[in-house]
Amino acid sequence: MSLIQDIETTIAHNAVIEAEKIRTKGEHTMTTETHTIQEFIDTHKITMESEPAFENPSMAEESAVKMRHFQIQITGPGGVMLCHYSVGTGVVERFLKDKYPQAKLHIMGYRTIYQDEFIPIHAKEYRPGLVEVLDCLANDASGYEQCRDFGDWAGDYGYDTDSRTAEATWLAVGKISHDLRYALGLDVYRQLLEEVERL
């Protein structure tokens, strides 16, 4: 083999090696290990406190009437965030049915009694869990981060771009996303949005 042929062979061989490096690097980049929310919480020692609240300022009044509201404080590796969190009566009912199965068996035949007496008395026992709250915040933040502006976000979620209520919701979601990013720190925030399984 001549010197020129030897050089050409070496160059071709090196090119194949570099191409393989690029290919495997791309495969490594695209292969992201996923974690459950509970694993994520445990790893980063995230904690939450909650208290019942009279209202949720981020919700329209007509939507908030039949909801239960909470003031939430989440502490993460970057700091602390405060926000409101609301759940529908169906969530509270499921909680009570699981906690008081005998009451469900005895009272379900008398739906009015169950709704008007049992639920109001015991509903205050319900508290949202960190897993469900963080999943909800992550979903909102992910949707917000993927959109360029209000018009983009409104189109994705089926809102009218002329609606001031929709714009107020978008601004509220933006604030929550910003606060969550602060509480977790940028790298942990990105991990939550990109590497943690949704419920």
C-alpha positions as CSV (number, residue, x, y, z in Angstrom):
1,M,0.0,0.0,0.0
2,S,1.4,3.4,-0.9
3,L,1.7,6.3,1.5
4,I,-1.2,8.2,-0.1
5,Q,-3.4,5.1,0.1
6,D,-2.4,4.6,3.8
7,I,-3.3,8.2,4.6
8,E,-6.6,8.0,2.8
9,T,-7.4,4.8,4.7
10,T,-6.6,6.4,8.0
11,I,-8.7,9.4,7.2
12,A,-11.6,7.2,6.2
13,H,-11.2,5.1,9.4
14,N,-11.1,8.2,11.6
15,A,-14.2,9.6,9.9
16,V,-16.1,6.4,10.7
17,I,-15.0,6.6,14.3
18,E,-16.1,10.3,14.6
19,A,-19.4,9.5,12.9
20,E,-20.0,6.7,15.4
21,K,-19.2,9.0,18.3
22,I,-21.7,11.6,17.1
23,R,-24.3,8.9,16.6
24,T,-23.9,7.4,20.0
25,K,-23.7,10.8,21.6
26,G,-27.1,11.6,20.1
27,E,-28.5,8.4,21.4
28,H,-27.2,9.1,24.8
29,T,-28.7,12.6,24.8
30,M,-32.1,11.3,23.7
31,T,-32.1,8.5,26.3
32,T,-33.3,10.2,29.5
33,E,-33.9,8.3,32.7
34,T,-37.3,9.0,34.1
35,H,-38.3,9.2,37.7
36,T,-41.5,9.1,39.6
37,I,-42.6,12.3,41.4
38,Q,-42.1,10.6,44.8
39,E,-38.5,9.7,43.9
40,F,-37.9,13.3,42.7
41,I,-39.3,14.6,46.0
42,D,-37.2,12.3,48.1
43,T,-34.0,13.0,46.2
44,H,-34.3,16.8,46.5
45,K,-35.9,16.8,50.0
46,I,-38.9,18.9,48.9
47,T,-41.5,19.6,51.6
48,M,-44.9,21.1,51.6
49,E,-47.3,22.7,54.1
50,S,-51.0,23.5,53.4
51,E,-53.8,25.4,55.1
52,P,-57.4,25.8,54.0
53,A,-58.1,29.1,52.3
54,F,-61.3,31.0,51.7
55,E,-60.6,31.6,48.0
56,N,-58.2,31.1,45.2
57,P,-57.4,34.6,43.7
58,S,-56.3,33.0,40.4
59,M,-59.7,31.4,39.7
60,A,-62.8,33.0,38.2
61,E,-65.5,33.3,40.8
62,E,-68.0,31.1,39.0
63,S,-65.4,28.3,38.8
64,A,-64.2,28.7,42.4
65,V,-67.6,28.4,44.1
66,K,-67.7,24.6,44.3
67,M,-64.0,24.1,45.0
68,R,-62.0,23.7,48.2
69,H,-59.0,26.0,48.3
70,F,-55.7,25.8,50.0
71,Q,-52.7,28.0,50.7
72,I,-49.6,26.0,49.8
73,Q,-46.0,26.5,50.8
74,I,-43.4,24.4,49.0
75,T,-39.8,24.4,50.1
76,G,-37.2,23.1,47.7
77,P,-33.4,23.2,47.2
78,G,-33.6,26.8,45.9
79,G,-36.0,28.4,48.3
80,V,-39.7,28.7,49.2
81,M,-42.8,29.4,47.0
82,L,-46.3,30.2,48.0
83,C,-49.4,29.5,45.9
84,H,-53.0,28.6,46.0
85,Y,-54.3,25.1,45.1
86,S,-57.9,24.1,44.5
87,V,-59.7,20.8,44.2
88,G,-63.3,19.9,43.2
89,T,-65.8,18.2,45.5
90,G,-65.3,14.9,43.6
91,V,-61.7,14.7,44.9
92,V,-62.9,15.3,48.5
93,E,-65.7,12.7,48.1
94,R,-63.3,10.1,46.9
95,F,-61.0,10.8,49.9
96,L,-63.9,10.4,52.3
97,K,-65.2,7.2,50.7
98,D,-61.8,5.7,51.0
99,K,-61.4,6.8,54.6
100,Y,-64.9,6.0,55.8
101,P,-65.9,2.9,53.8
102,Q,-68.6,1.9,56.3
103,A,-70.2,5.3,56.1
104,K,-70.3,5.0,52.3
105,L,-72.0,1.6,52.5
106,H,-74.6,2.9,55.0
107,I,-75.3,6.3,53.5
108,M,-75.0,5.9,49.8
109,G,-78.7,4.9,49.6
110,Y,-79.5,8.3,51.0
111,R,-77.5,10.6,48.7
112,T,-78.9,13.8,50.1
113,I,-77.8,13.0,53.6
114,Y,-74.4,12.0,52.4
115,Q,-73.9,15.3,50.5
116,D,-75.6,17.7,52.9
117,E,-74.4,16.3,56.2
118,F,-71.6,13.8,56.1
119,I,-69.4,15.6,53.5
120,P,-69.5,19.1,55.0
121,I,-68.7,17.7,58.4
122,H,-65.7,15.7,57.4
123,A,-64.5,17.6,54.3
124,K,-62.1,19.6,56.4
125,E,-60.1,16.4,57.0
126,Y,-58.9,16.5,53.4
127,R,-55.4,17.9,52.7
128,P,-53.8,17.8,49.3
129,G,-50.6,15.7,49.0
130,L,-47.3,17.0,47.7
131,V,-47.2,14.5,44.9
132,E,-50.6,15.6,43.5
133,V,-49.8,19.3,44.0
134,L,-46.3,19.1,42.4
135,D,-47.7,17.1,39.5
136,C,-50.3,19.8,38.9
137,L,-47.8,22.6,39.1
138,A,-45.4,20.7,36.7
139,N,-48.2,20.3,34.2
140,D,-49.0,24.0,34.2
141,A,-45.4,25.0,34.1
142,S,-44.6,22.6,31.2
143,G,-47.5,24.0,29.2
144,Y,-46.4,27.6,29.9
145,E,-42.7,27.0,29.1
146,Q,-43.5,25.3,25.7
147,C,-45.5,28.4,24.5
148,R,-43.9,31.5,23.1
149,D,-46.5,34.0,24.3
150,F,-50.2,34.4,25.4
151,G,-51.6,33.8,21.9
152,D,-49.6,30.5,21.6
153,W,-50.7,29.4,25.1
154,A,-54.4,30.3,24.5
155,G,-54.4,28.4,21.2
156,D,-53.0,25.3,22.9
157,Y,-55.6,25.4,25.7
158,G,-58.6,26.5,23.7
159,Y,-58.9,30.0,25.2
160,D,-60.1,33.1,23.3
161,T,-57.2,35.5,22.9
162,D,-59.6,38.4,23.4
163,S,-60.5,37.1,26.9
164,R,-59.1,39.1,29.8
165,T,-59.9,36.2,32.1
166,A,-57.8,33.9,29.9
167,E,-55.0,36.4,29.9
168,A,-55.2,36.7,33.7
169,T,-55.0,32.9,33.9
170,W,-51.9,32.9,31.7
171,L,-50.2,35.5,33.9
172,A,-51.0,33.5,37.0
173,V,-49.6,30.3,35.5
174,G,-46.5,32.3,34.5
175,K,-46.0,33.5,38.0
176,I,-46.4,30.0,39.4
177,S,-43.9,28.7,36.9
178,H,-41.4,31.4,37.9
179,D,-41.9,30.8,41.6
180,L,-41.6,27.0,41.1
181,R,-38.3,27.6,39.2
182,Y,-37.0,29.7,42.0
183,A,-38.0,27.2,44.8
184,L,-36.4,24.3,43.0
185,G,-33.5,26.0,41.2
186,L,-33.2,26.0,37.5
187,D,-31.5,22.5,37.0
188,V,-34.0,20.8,39.4
189,Y,-36.9,22.6,37.8
190,R,-35.8,21.4,34.3
191,Q,-35.5,17.9,35.7
192,L,-39.1,18.0,37.0
193,L,-40.4,19.1,33.6
194,E,-38.3,16.8,31.4
195,E,-37.4,13.7,33.4
196,V,-40.2,13.1,35.9
197,E,-43.3,11.0,35.0
198,R,-46.6,12.7,35.2
199,L,-49.4,11.0,37.2
